[in-house]
Amino acid sequence: MSLAIPADNLWAFAAVWLALATGAAFLSRRIGLAAALVEILLGVLAGNLIGLRSNAWVDFIAGFGSIMLTFLAGAEIEPSVLRRQLRPAAVIGAISFGAPFLAAMAYALFVAHWTWDASKIAGVAMSTTSVAVVYAVMVESRLAGSDFGQLILAACFITDLGTVVALGLLFANYNGWLAALVIAIVLAIVFVPKILPAVFSRTERWVSEPGLRLLFLIILTLSAIATAAKSEGVLPAYFLGLACAGFLFANPVIARRLRSMTMGFLTPFYFLKAGTLVSFAAAVGGIGAIAAFFLVKVIAKCVGVFPATRLFRHTPKNASYITLMMATGLTFGTISSLYGLTHHYIDQGQYTTLVTVVILTAVIPTIIAQTFFHPAEFVDPEERGVP
C-alpha cells in the first residue's frame, strides 16, 4: 500500500509528516517513552504500511535537525560538572565507547563478513550511549542534580564524543579540506563563545533574532566544510555545542528557544525519516543478526564498564545501574547508521539491523536499570515519590 498524495501537493505531504510528529509527541507522554523513540517507531510503521518516503525538503530539515540535536547534546553538560567529574567520567566514557566499538566492528568484519567500511559503521553505531534517553531518565528519576547523576551524564558525553570523532575521522578525506575543518573548529571554539554574548545582549529585543541566525550560519558553515572534507556535519556541531555550553547555561531563555525549535520541529523529521528506512521484511530476515549485534553491544558494555565503575568504589548495584545506562543507544546510533546508508557504506538490510538494535538498546537496558537497580539513596528524601 502506498500513500496516495499527488506529487505536486506539497502541503498535503507536509501535513502527513507533521501529523505523525504531533501524534508522536502526545503518544510519548502517554506511554512514557522518549519522543525520539516513538517518532522512529511511527516512521517504521508509516514506511512499511503506507509507503511513506521523504523528499528533498524533508531531507534538508532532517539533516539540519540531526546537526542541531548534536549541537544541543554537546551543550548539555555544564563545564563545571565536566571538570569535577572528569577523571571517572573519562575512564568510564572511554571504555563505554571503545569496548563495543571494537567488539561490534570485529564481529561485523570477521563473523558477519561485512565490508570494511560497513564494519566501521557498525562499530560506530554500536558504540553510542543515548544522551537523550539518559538525560530524560536522570530528570524523571530525580538524579540529574546529584553527583551520581552528573557522573553518568558526563560519562555519556565522553562516550558520544568518541562516537562523533570516530564517525568524522574514519570516513574523512585526509586532504586540505580536513585541515580547513580542524582550523575552523578551533577558531569556532575560541571565538564563537566570545561573540555570541555580545550579539545577543545587543539584539535581545529584536524580533528578527539576529543572534540565532548568526549561530545557525556558523553551524551550517562548519557543516559545509565538514561535508567538503567527506566528514559529517555533526562533528563540528558537537564541539561547538561543548564550547557554547557555558553561554547557554547562563542564558536559559535562549537555550530553551533553541531546544524548543530543534525538538519541536526539526528532529521529528529526522527520526521519522530514519524510521521510514527500516524494512519489516529485512528485519525479519535479519533477526539473527539483530540478536547477535544486540548481545555484542550489551555484553561489551557490561564487560568494559562494570569493572571500571567498581574501580571508583561504586557498589555492585550502582555499578550495574551505571553500566545499563551506558548501554542505551538512540540518537547517535541512528545518525551513524543513516550516514552509512546515505553514503552507501551499508545496504538497506544492514541499516535495518543496526537501527533495530539501536531501538532495542534504548528500551531494554533502561527498563532493567529502572526496575532492578535504581539508586534511590541519591534522591532527596523529600522528592521520593513526587510525580
VOPAGU-2260 file (C-alpha; in pm, 1 decimal, decimal comma):
REM VOPAGU-2260
SITE   aa  ch    i         X         Y         Z
SITE  MET   A    0       0,0       0,0       0,0
SITE  SER   A    1     135,8     347,2     -85,2
SITE  LEU   A    2      35,9     690,2      33,6
SITE  ALA   A    3    -196,9     840,0    -228,0
SITE  ILE   A    4     -81,6    1202,8    -220,4
SITE  PRO   A    5     -41,4    1389,4    -550,6
SITE  ALA   A    6     322,5    1461,8    -621,4
SITE  ASP   A    7     255,7    1833,0    -659,2
SITE  ASN   A    8      55,8    1868,6    -335,6
SITE  LEU   A    9     342,8    1975,7    -112,4
SITE  TRP   A   10     119,1    2090,5     172,2
SITE  ALA   A   11     -67,3    1760,0     198,2
SITE  PHE   A   12     267,8    1581,2     205,9
SITE  ALA   A   13     390,2    1814,3     482,7
SITE  ALA   A   14      65,2    1765,0     674,5
SITE  VAL   A   15     117,5    1388,2     683,3
SITE  TRP   A   16     469,3    1424,9     825,6
SITE  LEU   A   17     358,8    1680,9    1084,1
SITE  ALA   A   18      60,7    1466,5    1180,0
SITE  LEU   A   19     299,3    1182,1    1259,4
SITE  ALA   A   20     528,9    1418,3    1451,7
SITE  THR   A   21     237,7    1558,7    1652,8
SITE  GLY   A   22      98,6    1215,1    1726,7
SITE  ALA   A   23     441,5    1100,0    1844,7
SITE  ALA   A   24     463,6    1391,0    2090,5
SITE  PHE   A   25     131,4    1304,8    2256,3
SITE  LEU   A   26     189,9     929,5    2243,2
SITE  SER   A   27     534,4     956,1    2402,3
SITE  ARG   A   28     384,9    1133,9    2703,0
SITE  ARG   A   29     108,0     876,7    2728,8
SITE  ILE   A   30     331,0     566,9    2727,4
SITE  GLY   A   31     637,2     716,5    2898,5
SITE  LEU   A   32     892,9     662,8    2619,6
SITE  ALA   A   33    1129,6     918,8    2471,0
SITE  ALA   A   34     967,0    1114,6    2188,6
SITE  ALA   A   35    1255,3    1029,0    1955,7
SITE  LEU   A   36    1193,0     658,2    2005,9
SITE  VAL   A   37     820,0     694,2    1933,2
SITE  GLU   A   38     898,0     900,5    1621,9
SITE  ILE   A   39    1124,1     624,5    1490,6
SITE  LEU   A   40     858,2     360,8    1558,5
SITE  LEU   A   41     586,4     565,0    1383,9
SITE  GLY   A   42     824,9     618,8    1093,4
SITE  VAL   A   43     878,3     242,2    1071,0
SITE  LEU   A   44     500,7     184,2    1062,0
SITE  ALA   A   45     436,3     462,1     810,5
SITE  GLY   A   46     719,1     348,5     585,4
SITE  ASN   A   47     609,5     -13,1     581,4
SITE  LEU   A   48     229,6      17,8     595,5
SITE  ILE   A   49     157,4     323,5     379,6
SITE  GLY   A   50     484,4     355,2     188,7
SITE  LEU   A   51     579,2     697,1     329,5
SITE  ARG   A   52     909,7     827,9     192,2
SITE  SER   A   53    1098,6    1155,1     224,2
SITE  ASN   A   54    1172,6    1416,3     -41,5
SITE  ALA   A   55    1435,2    1690,0     -83,7
SITE  TRP   A   56    1293,1    1933,7     170,4
SITE  VAL   A   57    1235,0    1661,5     429,6
SITE  ASP   A   58    1595,8    1550,6     377,5
SITE  PHE   A   59    1716,0    1905,9     446,0
SITE  ILE   A   60    1504,6    1955,2     758,4
SITE  ALA   A   61    1601,9    1609,5     886,1
SITE  GLY   A   62    1970,8    1676,2     823,1
SITE  PHE   A   63    1957,0    2017,0     991,0
SITE  GLY   A   64    1771,0    1854,7    1280,4
SITE  SER   A   65    2045,7    1597,3    1335,7
SITE  ILE   A   66    2309,5    1872,3    1332,5
SITE  MET   A   67    2119,0    2092,4    1578,7
SITE  LEU   A   68    2045,3    1794,8    1803,5
SITE  THR   A   69    2417,4    1716,9    1811,6
SITE  PHE   A   70    2494,9    2079,6    1894,3
SITE  LEU   A   71    2249,7    2071,9    2185,9
SITE  ALA   A   72    2389,0    1739,3    2307,1
SITE  GLY   A   73    2733,7    1896,8    2325,7
SITE  ALA   A   74    2586,8    2191,8    2516,6
SITE  GLU   A   75    2403,3    1967,8    2766,1
SITE  ILE   A   76    2699,1    1914,5    3000,6
SITE  GLU   A   77    2777,4    2204,9    3229,8
SITE  PRO   A   78    3152,8    2279,4    3208,2
SITE  SER   A   79    3198,6    2287,3    3587,3
SITE  VAL   A   80    3035,7    1944,3    3616,6
SITE  LEU   A   81    3258,6    1800,5    3346,2
SITE  ARG   A   82    3569,0    1933,3    3521,1
SITE  ARG   A   83    3458,2    1798,8    3859,4
SITE  GLN   A   84    3376,6    1452,5    3724,7
SITE  LEU   A   85    3647,6    1443,0    3459,3
SITE  ARG   A   86    3857,7    1150,0    3582,3
SITE  PRO   A   87    3583,5     889,8    3644,7
SITE  ALA   A   88    3377,8    1016,6    3351,9
SITE  ALA   A   89    3677,4     995,5    3117,2
SITE  VAL   A   90    3762,9     639,4    3221,0
SITE  ILE   A   91    3404,2     509,3    3214,8
SITE  GLY   A   92    3312,6     700,6    2898,5
SITE  ALA   A   93    3624,0     595,3    2706,0
SITE  ILE   A   94    3568,7     228,3    2788,5
SITE  SER   A   95    3198,3     263,8    2713,2
SITE  PHE   A   96    3293,5     381,9    2364,2
SITE  GLY   A   97    3595,7     163,1    2294,5
SITE  ALA   A   98    3472,7    -179,6    2406,9
SITE  PRO   A   99    3155,7    -202,4    2191,5
SITE  PHE   A  100    3321,7     -17,9    1903,2
SITE  LEU   A  101    3596,8    -276,9    1872,6
SITE  ALA   A  102    3369,0    -572,4    1951,8
SITE  ALA   A  103    3096,7    -478,3    1701,6
SITE  MET   A  104    3346,0    -389,4    1429,0
SITE  ALA   A  105    3529,2    -720,2    1478,0
SITE  TYR   A  106    3203,1    -918,0    1476,1
SITE  ALA   A  107    3078,0    -744,3    1161,1
SITE  LEU   A  108    3409,8    -795,8     979,9
SITE  PHE   A  109    3514,6   -1145,5    1084,4
SITE  VAL   A  110    3186,2   -1318,9    1172,9
SITE  ALA   A  111    2914,4   -1145,9     967,9
SITE  HIS   A  112    3163,0   -1083,1     681,2
SITE  TRP   A  113    3056,0    -724,2     621,4
SITE  THR   A  114    3283,2    -498,6     419,7
SITE  TRP   A  115    3548,7    -293,8     597,0
SITE  ASP   A  116    3352,0      31,6     564,1
SITE  ALA   A  117    3026,9    -136,2     675,3
SITE  SER   A  118    3208,7    -286,3     975,1
SITE  LYS   A  119    3334,3      57,5    1075,8
SITE  ILE   A  120    2979,3     192,9    1058,2
SITE  ALA   A  121    2861,3     -99,2    1274,4
SITE  GLY   A  122    3131,1     -28,9    1531,0
SITE  VAL   A  123    3044,5     340,8    1548,0
SITE  ALA   A  124    2668,4     277,7    1567,2
SITE  MET   A  125    2704,6      20,7    1846,8
SITE  SER   A  126    2948,7     234,4    2049,5
SITE  THR   A  127    2695,5     501,1    2138,5
SITE  THR   A  128    2518,7     591,9    2459,6
SITE  SER   A  129    2192,3     781,4    2428,1
SITE  VAL   A  130    2224,0    1125,2    2587,3
SITE  ALA   A  131    1855,0    1184,9    2508,9
SITE  VAL   A  132    1738,9     871,7    2690,5
SITE  VAL   A  133    1980,4     901,8    2981,7
SITE  TYR   A  134    1907,9    1269,9    3037,1
SITE  ALA   A  135    1532,4    1205,2    3040,8
SITE  VAL   A  136    1578,6     920,2    3288,1
SITE  MET   A  137    1803,0    1128,6    3513,9
SITE  VAL   A  138    1545,6    1408,0    3525,7
SITE  GLU   A  139    1244,6    1182,0    3574,9
SITE  SER   A  140    1426,7     978,7    3842,9
SITE  ARG   A  141    1533,3    1293,3    4033,7
SITE  LEU   A  142    1900,2    1202,7    3982,4
SITE  ALA   A  143    2004,7    1483,4    3747,7
SITE  GLY   A  144    2103,8    1717,8    4029,4
SITE  SER   A  145    2307,9    1459,1    4221,6
SITE  ASP   A  146    2678,5    1388,4    4174,6
SITE  PHE   A  147    2582,3    1032,8    4079,9
SITE  GLY   A  148    2353,4    1151,6    3802,5
SITE  GLN   A  149    2603,1    1410,9    3682,8
SITE  LEU   A  150    2871,9    1141,1    3663,5
SITE  ILE   A  151    2650,0     937,4    3430,8
SITE  LEU   A  152    2574,5    1240,2    3211,8
SITE  ALA   A  153    2943,7    1334,0    3193,5
SITE  ALA   A  154    3039,1     976,1    3102,1
SITE  CYS   A  155    2771,9     980,3    2830,1
SITE  PHE   A  156    2931,9    1293,5    2692,6
SITE  ILE   A  157    3275,1    1127,1    2673,9
SITE  THR   A  158    3126,2     819,5    2505,2
SITE  ASP   A  159    2941,2    1018,8    2241,9
SITE  LEU   A  160    3242,7    1242,6    2188,8
SITE  GLY   A  161    3432,7     929,8    2089,6
SITE  THR   A  162    3146,0     826,3    1861,8
SITE  VAL   A  163    3125,3    1162,4    1684,9
SITE  VAL   A  164    3502,3    1189,4    1642,8
SITE  ALA   A  165    3522,7     832,3    1511,2
SITE  LEU   A  166    3242,4     892,0    1261,2
SITE  GLY   A  167    3403,6    1216,1    1147,1
SITE  LEU   A  168    3758,3    1085,3    1111,7
SITE  LEU   A  169    3712,0     728,2     990,1
SITE  PHE   A  170    3541,7     843,1     670,8
SITE  ALA   A  171    3713,2    1177,5     613,9
SITE  ASN   A  172    3942,7    1255,9     323,0
SITE  TYR   A  173    4282,2    1346,8     463,4
SITE  ASN   A  174    4348,7    1649,3     246,8
SITE  GLY   A  175    4332,4    2027,3     257,0
SITE  TRP   A  176    3961,5    2026,8     340,7
SITE  LEU   A  177    4021,5    1822,3     654,8
SITE  ALA   A  178    4291,8    2068,9     761,8
SITE  ALA   A  179    4046,5    2351,4     694,8
SITE  LEU   A  180    3785,9    2173,1     906,9
SITE  VAL   A  181    4024,5    2136,3    1201,0
SITE  ILE   A  182    4120,2    2505,0    1178,8
SITE  ALA   A  183    3754,4    2610,5    1150,3
SITE  ILE   A  184    3656,6    2404,2    1455,5
SITE  VAL   A  185    3939,6    2551,7    1663,4
SITE  LEU   A  186    3853,0    2907,5    1559,5
SITE  ALA   A  187    3484,2    2849,4    1632,9
SITE  ILE   A  188    3557,8    2703,7    1976,6
SITE  VAL   A  189    3777,2    3002,7    2063,9
SITE  PHE   A  190    3577,0    3293,6    1921,8
SITE  VAL   A  191    3208,2    3198,8    1898,4
SITE  PRO   A  192    3151,5    3180,9    2279,4
SITE  LYS   A  193    3300,4    3532,2    2299,9
SITE  ILE   A  194    3097,9    3677,1    2012,2
SITE  LEU   A  195    2754,6    3534,0    2093,0
SITE  PRO   A  196    2704,6    3707,8    2432,2
SITE  ALA   A  197    2771,4    4049,9    2278,2
SITE  VAL   A  198    2541,4    3985,1    1981,0
SITE  PHE   A  199    2254,9    3851,8    2191,9
SITE  SER   A  200    2282,9    4129,6    2451,5
SITE  ARG   A  201    2259,8    4399,5    2184,4
SITE  THR   A  202    1978,5    4237,7    1985,5
SITE  GLU   A  203    1774,0    4061,9    2254,4
SITE  ARG   A  204    1465,4    4276,0    2182,9
SITE  TRP   A  205    1479,9    4228,9    1803,0
SITE  VAL   A  206    1202,7    4002,3    1678,3
SITE  SER   A  207    1420,9    3901,3    1381,0
SITE  GLU   A  208    1652,6    3712,6    1622,1
SITE  PRO   A  209    1986,9    3800,6    1453,8
SITE  GLY   A  210    2173,6    3616,2    1730,7
SITE  LEU   A  211    2005,8    3285,7    1646,5
SITE  ARG   A  212    2054,1    3348,3    1275,0
SITE  LEU   A  213    2425,4    3407,4    1331,8
SITE  LEU   A  214    2452,1    3085,2    1530,9
SITE  PHE   A  215    2273,1    2889,8    1256,1
SITE  LEU   A  216    2501,8    3046,8     995,9
SITE  ILE   A  217    2812,6    2939,3    1186,5
SITE  ILE   A  218    2681,5    2585,7    1239,6
SITE  LEU   A  219    2585,4    2543,0     873,1
SITE  THR   A  220    2918,8    2686,7     755,7
SITE  LEU   A  221    3109,1    2440,7     972,2
SITE  SER   A  222    2887,5    2159,2     844,6
SITE  ALA   A  223    2954,5    2264,6     485,5
SITE  ILE   A  224    3330,1    2248,7     545,9
SITE  ALA   A  225    3288,8    1907,8     712,2
SITE  THR   A  226    3091,6    1780,6     412,6
SITE  ALA   A  227    3360,6    1906,8     174,9
SITE  ALA   A  228    3612,2    1708,5     382,6
SITE  LYS   A  229    3394,2    1396,3     333,2
SITE  SER   A  230    3323,6    1400,6     705,9
SITE  GLU   A  231    2990,7    1451,0     884,8
SITE  GLY   A  232    2831,6    1782,1     980,8
SITE  VAL   A  233    2761,5    1661,3    1333,6
SITE  LEU   A  234    3136,2    1657,8    1416,7
SITE  PRO   A  235    3193,1    2038,0    1432,7
SITE  ALA   A  236    2843,0    2089,9    1576,7
SITE  TYR   A  237    2926,8    1872,3    1876,9
SITE  PHE   A  238    3248,2    2059,9    1954,3
SITE  LEU   A  239    3076,4    2396,3    1908,5
SITE  GLY   A  240    2797,7    2287,4    2143,4
SITE  LEU   A  241    3052,6    2199,8    2410,8
SITE  ALA   A  242    3220,8    2539,2    2366,4
SITE  CYS   A  243    2885,9    2721,5    2393,7
SITE  ALA   A  244    2761,4    2522,2    2694,6
SITE  GLY   A  245    2861,8    2790,0    2944,2
SITE  PHE   A  246    2682,5    3061,9    2747,6
SITE  LEU   A  247    2363,6    2856,7    2714,7
SITE  PHE   A  248    2361,8    2758,5    3082,8
SITE  ALA   A  249    2396,6    3127,4    3170,4
SITE  ASN   A  250    2111,5    3216,7    2931,7
SITE  PRO   A  251    1838,3    2956,5    2985,5
SITE  VAL   A  252    1581,5    3152,7    2782,3
SITE  ILE   A  253    1799,6    3133,9    2471,4
SITE  ALA   A  254    1874,0    2767,5    2540,3
SITE  ARG   A  255    1503,3    2694,7    2573,1
SITE  ARG   A  256    1424,0    2868,4    2244,0
SITE  LEU   A  257    1690,0    2664,0    2067,3
SITE  ARG   A  258    1574,3    2341,4    2230,4
SITE  SER   A  259    1208,0    2410,4    2154,6
SITE  MET   A  260    1273,2    2485,3    1788,6
SITE  THR   A  261    1500,7    2184,0    1745,0
SITE  MET   A  262    1291,3    1929,5    1934,3
SITE  GLY   A  263     956,7    2076,6    1831,8
SITE  PHE   A  264    1011,2    2099,7    1455,3
SITE  LEU   A  265    1346,8    1978,1    1323,9
SITE  THR   A  266    1433,2    1649,1    1494,3
SITE  PRO   A  267    1090,3    1480,9    1445,5
SITE  PHE   A  268    1158,9    1483,4    1071,6
SITE  TYR   A  269    1498,6    1324,7    1130,3
SITE  PHE   A  270    1370,2    1041,6    1349,2
SITE  LEU   A  271    1061,9     982,5    1133,0
SITE  LYS   A  272    1281,9     962,3     823,4
SITE  ALA   A  273    1516,4     719,6     999,1
SITE  GLY   A  274    1216,8     500,3    1077,1
SITE  THR   A  275    1081,5     502,2     720,9
SITE  LEU   A  276    1405,6     344,6     601,4
SITE  VAL   A  277    1358,2      36,3     822,2
SITE  SER   A  278    1212,0    -260,4     634,1
SITE  PHE   A  279     992,1    -515,0     813,1
SITE  ALA   A  280    1097,4    -781,0     564,3
SITE  ALA   A  281    1465,8    -706,5     618,8
SITE  ALA   A  282    1418,7    -708,3     997,4
SITE  VAL   A  283    1250,5   -1050,0     991,7
SITE  GLY   A  284    1511,6   -1185,6     754,6
SITE  GLY   A  285    1793,1   -1047,0     970,8
SITE  ILE   A  286    1657,0   -1144,3    1312,6
SITE  GLY   A  287    1969,7   -1348,7    1381,8
SITE  ALA   A  288    2199,8   -1056,7    1303,4
SITE  ILE   A  289    1986,5    -823,1    1515,5
SITE  ALA   A  290    2010,1   -1056,3    1816,4
SITE  ALA   A  291    2382,9   -1101,2    1763,1
SITE  PHE   A  292    2464,0    -730,0    1742,5
SITE  PHE   A  293    2241,8    -658,6    2043,2
SITE  LEU   A  294    2430,5    -915,8    2251,3
SITE  VAL   A  295    2768,2    -794,5    2123,4
SITE  LYS   A  296    2693,5    -434,9    2222,7
SITE  VAL   A  297    2538,6    -506,1    2562,8
SITE  ILE   A  298    2796,2    -767,5    2664,3
SITE  ALA   A  299    3085,2    -543,3    2555,0
SITE  LYS   A  300    2940,0    -253,6    2755,1
SITE  CYS   A  301    2894,8    -474,4    3063,2
SITE  VAL   A  302    3238,5    -635,5    3042,3
SITE  GLY   A  303    3405,2    -297,9    2998,0
SITE  VAL   A  304    3201,9     -52,4    3205,9
SITE  PHE   A  305    3109,9    -257,4    3514,2
SITE  PRO   A  306    3471,8    -317,6    3629,8
SITE  ALA   A  307    3556,2      47,3    3557,8
SITE  THR   A  308    3275,5     171,2    3782,9
SITE  ARG   A  309    3384,7     -68,3    4057,2
SITE  LEU   A  310    3732,3      85,0    4043,4
SITE  PHE   A  311    3574,4     411,3    4159,5
SITE  ARG   A  312    3416,2     230,2    4457,7
SITE  HIS   A  313    3057,8     216,4    4343,0
SITE  THR   A  314    2853,5     -65,2    4493,3
SITE  PRO   A  315    2766,0    -358,8    4264,0
SITE  LYS   A  316    2407,4    -235,9    4242,6
SITE  ASN   A  317    2505,3     120,0    4149,5
SITE  ALA   A  318    2775,3      -6,6    3913,8
SITE  SER   A  319    2509,1    -216,2    3740,4
SITE  TYR   A  320    2284,5      88,5    3707,9
SITE  ILE   A  321    2562,8     296,7    3551,0
SITE  THR   A  322    2653,2      11,6    3315,9
SITE  LEU   A  323    2295,9     -31,7    3193,0
SITE  MET   A  324    2256,1     341,7    3138,9
SITE  MET   A  325    2576,4     344,2    2934,3
SITE  ALA   A  326    2438,1      52,9    2728,0
SITE  THR   A  327    2146,0     258,8    2597,8
SITE  GLY   A  328    2152,8     393,4    2244,4
SITE  LEU   A  329    1936,9     605,9    2018,6
SITE  THR   A  330    2037,2     940,8    1871,1
SITE  PHE   A  331    2395,2     893,3    1754,2
SITE  GLY   A  332    2329,6     529,0    1671,3
SITE  THR   A  333    2064,1     631,0    1419,6
SITE  ILE   A  334    2276,6     922,6    1294,2
SITE  SER   A  335    2570,4     687,9    1230,2
SITE  SER   A  336    2351,7     423,5    1063,4
SITE  LEU   A  337    2175,1     676,0     841,5
SITE  TYR   A  338    2511,6     828,1     748,8
SITE  GLY   A  339    2631,5     484,5     640,9
SITE  LEU   A  340    2319,3     419,1     432,7
SITE  THR   A  341    2309,0     757,0     257,2
SITE  HIS   A  342    2680,9     733,9     173,0
SITE  HIS   A  343    2640,6     372,7      52,3
SITE  TYR   A  344    2873,6     219,3     311,7
SITE  ILE   A  345    2593,7     -16,0     423,2
SITE  ASP   A  346    2290,0    -154,9     242,8
SITE  GLN   A  347    1921,0    -147,3     339,1
SITE  GLY   A  348    1935,5    -476,6     527,3
SITE  GLN   A  349    2241,8    -375,8     729,0
SITE  TYR   A  350    2082,7     -39,7     808,5
SITE  THR   A  351    1767,6    -212,0     932,6
SITE  THR   A  352    1977,4    -443,2    1151,2
SITE  LEU   A  353    2168,8    -157,6    1313,3
SITE  VAL   A  354    1870,0      72,6    1369,1
SITE  THR   A  355    1661,5    -211,1    1514,6
SITE  VAL   A  356    1940,9    -287,3    1760,7
SITE  VAL   A  357    1967,1      82,6    1847,4
SITE  ILE   A  358    1594,6      96,6    1923,3
SITE  LEU   A  359    1612,8    -218,1    2137,4
SITE  THR   A  360    1903,9     -78,6    2338,9
SITE  ALA   A  361    1706,9     240,4    2403,3
SITE  VAL   A  362    1434,1      38,5    2573,8
SITE  ILE   A  363    1558,2    -286,7    2727,9
SITE  PRO   A  364    1859,9    -167,1    2935,4
SITE  THR   A  365    1659,1     132,4    3060,0
SITE  ILE   A  366    1370,6     -82,7    3181,7
SITE  ILE   A  367    1605,1    -327,3    3357,9
SITE  ALA   A  368    1803,8     -46,4    3522,9
SITE  GLN   A  369    1497,3     141,2    3646,9
SITE  THR   A  370    1321,1    -174,2    3766,7
SITE  PHE   A  371    1601,1    -356,6    3947,1
SITE  PHE   A  372    1894,5    -118,4    4008,4
SITE  HIS   A  373    1755,5     232,8    4061,9
SITE  PRO   A  374    1979,7     408,6    4321,6
SITE  ALA   A  375    1712,9     564,3    4543,2
SITE  GLU   A  376    1972,7     666,7    4801,1
SITE  PHE   A  377    2088,6     951,1    4573,7
SITE  VAL   A  378    1739,2    1101,0    4553,2
SITE  ASP   A  379    1642,6    1369,1    4803,4
SITE  PRO   A  380    1401,7    1201,8    5051,9
SITE  GLU   A  381    1158,6    1491,1    5007,1
SITE  GLU   A  382    1144,4    1420,9    4631,8
SITE  ARG   A  383    1091,9    1045,8    4650,3
SITE  GLY   A  384     754,3     958,0    4514,9
SITE  VAL   A  385     699,2    1308,1    4379,7
SITE  PRO   A  386     532,6    1278,8    4037,3
